Amino acid sequence: MNAYITDLAAFLPNAPVDNRSMENILGMIGGTPSRTRSIVLRKNRIRERYYAIDPATGRVTHTNAQLTAEAVRRLKPYEGFTPADIECLACGTSSPDQLLPGHGLMVHGELSGSPCEVLTSAGVCLSGIGALKYAAMNVALGLTRNAVATGSELASTFLRAGMFHDAPTESGTALEARPILAFRADFLRWMLSDGAGAAFLSGAPPAGRSALRIDWIEHLSFANELETCMYCGAVKNEDGSLTGWRSCNSPQEAVSANAFLIQQDVNLLNREIITTAVDRALTRVVAKHGLVSTEVDWFLPHYSSDFFLEPLRRRMEEIGFPIPPERWFSNLATKGNTGSASIFIIIEELFHSGRLRKGDRLLCMIPESGRFSMAYMLLTVV
């Protein structure tokens, strides 16, 4: 594949928010401090994250489109680059500012620039890597000379206290005894945050500077085997099916049913996410590409919580694909879980860290619990 990432950029809004300040910004549900917050934070080990919310006023400071556009403006693939140079813009998110028009078009509007091809990739965490794959195919096929792919999230607007209606809670004793219970009720409030990342792609590597060659991107859905796990705009039924909000008799009925909250079936997540990531997906990728773990110089996993880190590492070892801890790279603790933006923000930090060497191979893992999809991507430093 003749597709190269020649630069990456990230934008994280406002000042970093530490664990003590989160609830002051997001608000307390029902005026009561969360009993799950400390347990979830202890398990996910996120120390700082970013919100597009003014901590003094509680007002939203950026739209999702504005976050994304700012990440694109920070790209510097070559001297003199401007958004007017973009020939293809592919934008992925799970939290667009509106139902219509598409998120990509709103980003293009923020950038102004010139007419170009625009794609919106929907979904959850894989919407960003889906946009990247579309951009890569465009330049690899010679359809455009360059492309920009983005992943972005404005999760905080879903997480403010005013968005919750009769949210269930768990007792502190039960949560201590079974930490997975902390993933119920308001756990996503302490997991998700805001940010955007962008990648500039071309069909040839730049002269005199490093780039990342995209060797392949594997994008696999297991919705044929598994029911929905993470959802918004719907209610999950006892049989595992979803009833979308438009099937309700009125918007008020949908609100009363908490249809507009981001929700997750945490028991299903705990049972299936490692199996899906490793047994269902990684084994296929290893077999298809003849991948050997000793040939992977950096492993860049987007995992939502440190809770899953050791189970993931152990299962990879058990299938004969061990990667030593010193070759893992994550910035979850300091950048937060930004969904579809996370893999861009992870690669951007490593790419600009000075730690990469020519010939290094980067294996990226992007899971999506929406209905259990997985992506793996192999990059080579050139």
C-alpha positions, 0 to 999 in steps of 0.5 A: 500500500502506497500510503504514508502518514507524514504528520499527526496533530492533536488538540485537547481543550482547556486545562487538564482536569485532575481526578478531584476536579471532575465532579465539580465540572460535570456536576453531581447527579441528584446533588449527591457525590458519586459512590462509584467515582473513586473505584472506577478511577482507581481501576482505570488509572486515568490521572488527567483528562480534558473537557470542552467545558469552562470550569467556572461557568459550566458552559461548553467551550468548543463544538466537536467540529471546532475541536476537530478543525483545530487538530487539522490546523495544527498539522505541519506536513510541509512548510506552508501547509494550509487546510486549503491544500486538503483534497480528501477529508475523512472524519470519524466520531461517535459524538457529532454535534447534530444528527444532520449534516454529517460531522465531516461537512461541519469540520470542512465548514470550520476549516473553510479552505477549498472544495474537497471530498468529505466523508463522515465515518460513524460508529464508536471507537472504530469511526476514527480508524475507519476514516483513516482507512478511507483516507489511506485507500484514497491516496494509495489508489491515486484518487487524491494526492493527499488526505486528512483523517480525523478522530474526535469526541465531545463526550463531556456534553453527554456526561453532565449531571443534567443529562441524567434521569433516575440513573441507578446506583450501586452500593459502595460495599458491592463495588468493592467486592466486585469491581466490575460493578463499578462499570454500571450506572455513571461509570462512563462519566469517569472514563470518557473525555474530549479531544481530537486527533488528525493525520495527514496522508500522502502517496509518497514519503516526504524527503528529509523527514520521517513518516509512517508507512501504512502496511495494512489496516484490518477492520473486523466486526463480530456483530454476527456473533455478539449483541450490542454492548455500548449504545446511545439513542436507544433502550436495550431490551431483555432479549439483547435487542435495541429499541431506537429512540424514534420508536418511542411515542414522544421525545419525552418518553425517550428521555424518561427511558434514559435513551439519550445516555451513553450506556454500556452492558458492562457484564457483556463487556467484561465477558467478551472484550478480551476474547474478541480482541485476542481470540477472535481478532488478533489470531486472524490478523496474525495468521493472515499476515504472518505476524510475529511478536518479536518483529513488533517494536511498539504495541499501541493499544487503545484500551479504555481502562487499565482494568483490562491491561493485565488480562489483555497482556496475559491472553496475548501471551497465552496464544503465543503472541507476547509483547514485553511491557517496555514495548507497550505505549499508551497515554491513557493516564494523561490524555484520557479515553477519547474514543475514536480520537485515542489512537490518533492521540497515542500515535501523535505523541509517540511520533513526535517523541523522538523515540522512533527509529527507521524500520520500527514497526508499530502494531496498533489495536483499536477495540470497539465495544459498540457491537464488538468490532476490532481493528489492528493496524501495522505501521513502519517508520520510513 
